[in-house]
Amino acid sequence: MMKKAVILLESVIAAVIMLMSMSISSAYAIDAGSAAGYTLGENGVEACELFNIPDNNIIITDSIDSLRNALSTAGDRAAVSSDVFLVYMVPGSYSAARPITVPENVVLAGEDDTVLTHTGTSPSYMVRVCGSIYGGTFIGNPQISNKSGRVLLFNDQEFTSPNGIVQNTHVSKAGWSGIEARGTSTRGCQVIGNTVKDCGGNGVRSIGGSTIALIEGNDISGSGQAGIDITSGNVGTIKDNNIHNVTGHGISTDTEQEFNTPGKPGYGCKRECDITDVINNTITNTGTHGIYLEENCHIKGTMDGNKVGKCGKCALGAHPKSTIKMMENNELYGATLSVFGMSGKVTMGSGNIIRNGKAAGIALNKGGKLYIKGKNNKIYKNKNNGIQLVESAYLSITGKRNYIYSNSWGIGIAKKCKATIKYAKIYGNKKGAIYCRKGSSFTKSKCSIKGKVYKQK
């Protein structure tokens, strides 16, 4: 019994010594100045673990002036070593009239109640991110509303870990974009697990040839434009985000803006947008489209497991020369999937649900093409037709066991359109299974069809 008590006492003493060591080393790392005596909060500890930062590489700060000095000191030391440094803002309110730069190999960390507010107007961003940010609350200046006010900015830099990560922050009230990457040299940054709300323009944005490698696990709401905007930019993976209650599109692409001013970020970039994968996002209550692909915009990998609905216009809109390589397991509801314009092309795999549209479930127009190659897709309870070919459109259904039911017509084929329909199960539609107007054509084989098939002569 005595031996067990001694062992337990030794364990308690060891734990106390370890905690004291952590507290002392954290509080007095480098030169904490007036912040000496503070210790790291939860986000600070998590940042040290995530970025593998030792205790003697931590600076704790408690004012905007000491924050600037700490970032400068940490940046200088990081530049001559291979270490990563942490600058930790203790909880409280900070006002930034001038921009702040987080240097390379430096992580800026704070808690939810560490609040940094932008009170300046020029330059138009609050924090330039050359290193990384973990935690903290960042409030922009909504008075900077001429499409230039940004809270957190990645600008003209190629990022590799540990740099270029904004994670677990709260960002709000940007005059334009909450978190933005811009310029053709900007590559590899990541936006993970943030709450971005009430920005005048976009929640998260890639613009001017920049590439955001990952946008994952963010909650984005209240944007005056898009939740996620890609303006002649690129994104690797958009995953597990909750985008809701935005005035514009949930995920938007834009190729209309020109970048033809020498010396400005994005000069000479191509007017196109590439996204690799769009996976498991929830997009609801948008003012316009849920996901919008403008001309020359592409989802080159997969669009898988997304739930998109209650949109002002289309749940998914693909415009001229835009493509989606593969759609699987998505649910689009309360709005239309629209493929519009010459060379617009969408390929559908298996397990998609398109339901309760305010018009047609799927609309193809002006050269738009849809290929349904997978199985177990369901198109049902749409106010108008399940699939509507409007003009010069093409539909191919070749996968087995695809279901079209409880719509007005199952498939409507209008002006100068063509359709190839195999294996489809079309039944229970109010007016009939298929109608085809004069000047259009379709073939069907191995289908299970219940209801009227009408071909205008």
C-alpha positions in Angstrom: 0.0 0.0 0.0 2.9 2.4 1.0 4.6 1.6 -2.3 1.5 2.5 -4.3 1.2 5.8 -2.4 4.8 6.7 -3.1 4.4 6.0 -6.8 1.2 8.1 -7.0 2.9 11.0 -5.1 5.9 10.8 -7.5 3.4 11.0 -10.5 1.7 14.0 -9.1 5.0 15.8 -8.4 6.2 15.1 -11.9 2.9 16.5 -13.4 3.2 19.6 -11.3 6.8 20.2 -12.4 5.9 19.7 -16.0 3.0 22.2 -15.8 5.3 24.7 -14.0 7.9 24.3 -16.7 5.4 24.8 -19.5 4.0 27.9 -17.7 7.4 29.5 -17.1 8.9 28.7 -20.5 5.8 30.0 -22.3 5.5 33.1 -20.2 9.1 34.2 -20.5 10.0 32.9 -23.9 12.2 35.3 -25.8 11.1 38.8 -24.6 7.5 39.0 -23.5 7.9 42.5 -22.1 4.7 43.6 -20.3 3.1 40.3 -21.1 5.4 38.4 -18.9 3.4 36.1 -16.6 0.7 35.3 -19.2 0.5 31.7 -20.4 -0.9 30.2 -23.6 -4.6 29.6 -23.9 -6.2 26.6 -25.8 -5.6 27.9 -29.3 -2.0 28.8 -28.4 -1.3 25.3 -27.2 -3.0 23.8 -30.2 -0.9 26.0 -32.5 2.3 24.9 -30.9 1.3 21.3 -31.4 0.1 21.7 -35.0 3.2 23.7 -36.1 5.7 21.9 -33.7 6.8 25.0 -32.0 9.1 24.7 -28.9 8.4 26.7 -25.7 11.5 28.9 -26.2 10.2 30.1 -29.6 7.1 31.8 -28.2 6.5 35.5 -27.7 3.5 36.6 -25.7 2.1 40.0 -26.4 -0.7 42.2 -24.9 -0.8 45.4 -27.0 -0.8 46.4 -30.6 2.7 48.0 -30.4 4.2 45.0 -28.6 2.4 42.8 -31.2 4.2 44.6 -34.1 7.5 44.3 -32.3 7.0 40.7 -31.5 6.2 39.8 -35.1 9.3 41.7 -36.3 11.5 39.9 -33.8 10.1 36.5 -34.6 10.4 37.2 -38.3 14.1 38.2 -37.9 14.9 35.1 -35.9 12.9 32.8 -38.2 14.8 34.2 -41.2 18.2 33.0 -39.8 17.0 29.6 -38.5 15.0 26.7 -39.5 12.6 27.1 -36.6 9.0 28.2 -36.5 8.0 30.9 -34.0 4.7 31.7 -32.3 3.5 35.2 -31.5 0.5 34.9 -29.1 -2.0 37.7 -28.5 -3.5 37.4 -25.0 -7.2 37.8 -24.9 -8.4 41.4 -25.2 -9.1 44.1 -27.7 -6.5 45.4 -30.2 -7.0 48.2 -32.8 -4.9 48.3 -36.0 -4.8 51.6 -37.9 -1.9 50.3 -40.0 -1.6 46.9 -41.6 0.1 44.1 -39.8 2.4 41.5 -41.5 2.8 38.0 -40.2 6.3 37.0 -41.5 7.3 33.6 -43.0 7.8 30.8 -40.5 5.8 32.8 -37.9 2.4 31.8 -36.5 0.1 34.4 -35.1 -2.3 32.9 -32.5 -5.1 34.1 -30.3 -8.3 33.0 -28.6 -11.9 33.7 -29.6 -11.9 36.7 -27.2 -8.6 38.0 -28.7 -10.2 40.7 -31.0 -8.2 42.7 -33.6 -10.2 45.4 -35.2 -9.2 47.3 -38.4 -9.5 51.1 -37.9 -7.5 52.2 -40.9 -8.4 52.8 -44.5 -5.1 52.7 -46.4 -3.8 50.2 -47.4 -7.1 48.5 -47.6 -6.1 45.2 -45.8 -5.6 44.6 -42.1 -3.3 41.6 -42.0 -0.9 40.3 -44.7 -0.3 36.6 -44.2 3.2 35.5 -45.1 3.3 32.9 -42.3 0.2 31.5 -40.7 -2.7 32.4 -38.3 -4.3 30.1 -35.8 -7.3 31.4 -33.8 -8.3 34.9 -32.9 -11.2 37.2 -34.0 -10.5 39.7 -36.8 -13.0 42.5 -37.5 -12.6 44.5 -40.8 -13.5 48.0 -41.6 -16.8 48.0 -43.5 -16.2 51.6 -44.6 -13.6 50.2 -47.1 -16.3 49.1 -49.6 -14.9 49.8 -53.0 -14.1 46.1 -53.7 -10.8 46.4 -51.9 -11.3 46.1 -48.2 -9.8 42.8 -47.0 -9.3 41.5 -43.5 -6.7 38.7 -44.1 -4.6 38.8 -47.3 -2.3 36.3 -49.0 -0.4 38.2 -51.7 2.2 37.3 -54.2 3.9 34.4 -52.4 4.3 30.7 -52.9 3.4 28.9 -49.6 4.6 25.6 -48.2 4.0 24.4 -44.7 4.3 25.9 -42.1 3.3 29.0 -44.0 0.1 30.1 -45.7 -2.5 28.6 -43.3 -5.4 30.5 -41.8 -7.2 28.2 -39.3 -9.8 28.4 -36.6 -10.3 32.2 -36.8 -13.4 34.4 -36.7 -13.4 37.0 -39.5 -16.2 39.5 -40.1 -17.2 42.9 -41.5 -14.8 43.2 -44.3 -15.5 46.0 -46.7 -15.1 43.4 -49.4 -13.4 40.0 -48.8 -12.9 38.3 -45.4 -10.0 36.1 -46.5 -8.4 36.7 -49.9 -5.6 35.3 -52.0 -4.4 37.4 -55.0 -1.8 37.5 -57.7 -0.3 34.8 -60.0 2.6 34.2 -57.6 0.3 33.2 -54.7 0.2 29.4 -54.4 -0.5 26.8 -51.8 -2.4 28.7 -49.1 -5.0 27.0 -47.0 -8.2 28.2 -45.3 -9.4 25.8 -42.7 -12.1 25.7 -40.0 -12.8 29.5 -39.9 -16.1 31.4 -39.3 -16.4 34.1 -41.9 -19.5 36.3 -41.7 -21.1 39.6 -42.7 -18.5 40.7 -45.3 -19.6 43.3 -47.9 -18.3 41.2 -50.8 -17.1 37.7 -50.4 -16.3 35.4 -47.5 -13.2 33.7 -49.1 -11.8 34.7 -52.4 -9.1 33.6 -54.9 -8.4 36.3 -57.5 -6.0 37.2 -60.3 -4.3 33.9 -61.0 -3.9 32.9 -57.4 -4.3 29.3 -56.2 -5.8 28.3 -52.8 -4.9 24.7 -52.2 -7.6 23.9 -49.7 -10.8 25.6 -48.4 -12.1 23.2 -45.8 -14.5 23.2 -42.8 -15.4 26.9 -42.9 -18.8 28.4 -41.9 -19.5 31.3 -44.2 -22.6 33.5 -44.0 -23.9 37.0 -44.5 -21.8 37.8 -47.6 -23.0 40.7 -49.7 -21.7 38.8 -52.8 -20.5 35.1 -52.7 -19.6 32.8 -49.9 -16.6 31.6 -51.9 -15.6 33.6 -55.0 -13.0 32.6 -57.6 -12.2 35.4 -60.0 -9.8 34.2 -62.6 -8.3 32.1 -59.8 -7.9 28.5 -58.8 -8.8 26.3 -55.9 -7.6 22.7 -55.2 -10.3 21.3 -52.9 -13.4 22.9 -51.5 -14.6 20.6 -48.8 -16.9 20.3 -45.8 -17.9 24.0 -45.8 -21.3 25.3 -44.6 -22.3 28.3 -46.8 -25.6 29.9 -46.1 -27.6 33.1 -46.1 -25.5 35.0 -48.7 -26.8 37.6 -51.1 -25.0 36.2 -54.2 -23.8 32.7 -55.1 -22.7 30.1 -52.6 -19.6 29.2 -54.7 -19.0 31.7 -57.5 -16.6 31.8 -60.5 -15.9 35.0 -62.5 -14.0 35.4 -65.8 -15.3 38.7 -66.9 -12.8 40.9 -65.0 -9.6 41.8 -66.9 -6.1 42.0 -65.4 -4.3 44.1 -67.9 -2.5 46.7 -65.7 1.3 46.0 -65.5 2.6 45.8 -62.0 -0.8 45.1 -60.5 -1.5 41.6 -58.9 -2.8 39.2 -61.4 -1.5 41.0 -64.5 -1.6 38.7 -67.5 -3.5 35.9 -65.8 -5.8 33.7 -67.9 -9.5 34.5 -67.7 -10.5 31.1 -66.5 -11.1 29.3 -63.2 -10.1 25.7 -62.3 -11.3 23.8 -59.2 -10.1 20.3 -58.6 -12.7 18.9 -56.2 -16.0 20.1 -54.5 -16.8 17.6 -51.8 -19.4 17.4 -49.0 -20.4 21.1 -48.8 -23.7 22.4 -47.6 -25.0 25.4 -49.5 -28.4 26.9 -48.6 -30.4 30.2 -48.8 -28.4 31.9 -51.5 -29.7 35.0 -53.3 -28.8 33.7 -56.7 -27.1 30.3 -57.6 -25.8 27.7 -55.2 -22.8 26.9 -57.4 -22.1 29.0 -60.4 -19.6 28.2 -63.2 -19.1 31.1 -65.5 -17.6 30.8 -69.0 -14.3 28.8 -69.1 -14.7 27.5 -65.5 -14.1 23.9 -64.6 -14.5 21.3 -61.8 -11.7 19.0 -63.1 -12.0 16.3 -60.5 -15.2 15.4 -58.8 -18.2 17.1 -57.3 -19.3 14.6 -54.7 -21.6 14.6 -51.7 -22.7 18.2 -51.8 -26.2 19.3 -50.6 -27.4 22.5 -52.3 -30.8 24.0 -52.1 -33.2 26.9 -51.3 -31.3 29.0 -53.9 -32.7 32.2 -55.5 -31.9 30.8 -59.0 -30.2 27.6 -59.9 -28.7 25.1 -57.4 -26.0 24.6 -60.0 -25.4 26.7 -63.1 -22.8 25.7 -65.7 -22.3 28.3 -68.5 -20.6 28.3 -71.9 -17.3 26.3 -72.1 -17.6 25.3 -68.4 -17.4 21.7 -67.4 -17.9 19.3 -64.5 -15.9 16.1 -65.0 -18.0 14.0 -62.6 -20.9 14.5 -60.3 -21.6 11.8 -57.7 -23.9 11.6 -54.6 -25.1 15.2 -54.7 -28.5 16.4 -53.6 -29.8 19.5 -55.4 -33.2 20.6 -54.1 -35.6 23.5 -54.5 -33.8 24.8 -57.6 -32.6 23.8 -61.0 -29.4 22.2 -62.4 -28.8 24.3 -65.4 -26.3 23.6 -68.2 -26.3 26.6 -70.5 -24.3 27.6 -73.5 -22.1 26.2 -76.2 -19.6 23.5 -75.0 -21.0 23.6 -71.4 -20.7 20.0 -70.4 -21.6 18.1 -67.2 -21.1 14.4 -66.6 -23.2 12.7 -63.9 -22.1 9.5 -62.2 -24.2 7.7 -59.6 -26.3 8.5 -56.6 -27.4 12.1 -57.4 -30.8 13.4 -56.3 -32.5 16.4 -58.0 -35.8 17.2 -56.4 -38.4 19.8 -55.7 -37.2 22.3 -58.2 -39.2 25.5 -58.7 -39.1 24.9 -62.4 -37.4 21.9 -64.3 -35.1 19.6 -62.3 -32.5 19.9 -65.0 -32.5 22.5 -67.8 -30.2 22.2 -70.9 -30.0 25.2 -73.3 -27.9 26.8 -76.0 -25.6 23.9 -76.7 -25.4 22.6 -73.1 -24.7 18.9 -72.8 -25.5 16.4 -70.0 -24.2 12.8 -69.8 -25.7 10.5 -67.2 -23.3 7.6 -67.1 -23.9 6.2 -63.6 -26.8 4.6 -61.9 -29.4 5.2 -59.2 -29.8 8.9 -60.0 -33.2 10.2 -59.0 -35.0 13.2 -60.5 -38.4 13.8 -58.9 -41.1 16.2 -57.7 -39.9 19.1 -59.8 -42.6 21.7 -60.6 -42.1 21.5 -64.4 -40.3 18.7 -66.2 -37.7 16.4 -64.7 -35.3 17.1 -67.6 -35.9 20.0 -70.0 -33.9 20.4 -73.3 -34.7 23.9 -74.3 -32.7 24.7 -77.5 -29.7 23.1 -79.3 -29.1 20.9 -76.3 -28.0 17.3 -75.9 -28.9 14.6 -73.3 -27.3 11.2 -73.0 -28.6 8.7 -70.4 -26.6 5.4 -70.6 -26.3 4.3 -67.0 -28.6 1.7 -65.6 -31.4 2.2 -63.1 -31.9 6.0 -63.3 -35.3 7.2 -62.1 -37.4 10.1 -63.4 -40.8 10.4 -61.7 -43.4 12.7 -60.2 -42.6 15.7 -62.4 -44.8 17.4 -65.0 -43.3 15.6 -68.0 -40.4 13.2 -67.3 -38.3 14.5 -70.2 -39.2 17.5 -72.4 -37.3 17.9 -75.7 -37.8 21.3 -77.5 -36.0 23.2 -80.2 -33.2 21.5 -82.2 -32.3 19.1 -79.4 -31.2 15.5 -79.3 -31.5 12.9 -76.6 -30.2 9.3 -76.3 -32.1 7.5 -73.5 -31.1 4.0 -72.3 -32.2 1.9 -69.3 -34.1 4.9 -67.7 -37.1 4.2 -65.5 -39.7 7.0 -66.3 -43.0 6.8 -64.5 -45.6 8.6 -62.5 -45.2 12.0 -64.2 -48.3 14.1 -64.4 -48.5 14.8 -68.2 -46.4 11.9 -69.5 -43.0 10.3 -69.8 -41.5 12.1 -72.9 -42.5 14.8 -75.3 -40.4 15.8 -78.3 -41.2 18.9 -80.4 -40.8 19.0 -84.2 -37.2 19.5 -85.3 -35.8 17.6 -82.4 -35.2 13.9 -82.0 -34.6 11.2 -79.4 -33.8 7.5 -79.3 -34.8 5.1 -76.4 -33.9 1.6 -75.7 -34.1 -0.8 -72.8 -36.2 1.7 -70.8 -39.0 1.1 -68.5 -41.6 3.8 -69.4 -45.0 4.3 -68.0 -47.0 7.3 -69.4 -47.5 9.1 -72.6 -44.6 9.4 -75.2 -45.4 12.2 -77.6 -43.5 13.2 -80.7 -44.7 16.2 -82.6 -44.9 15.7 -86.4 
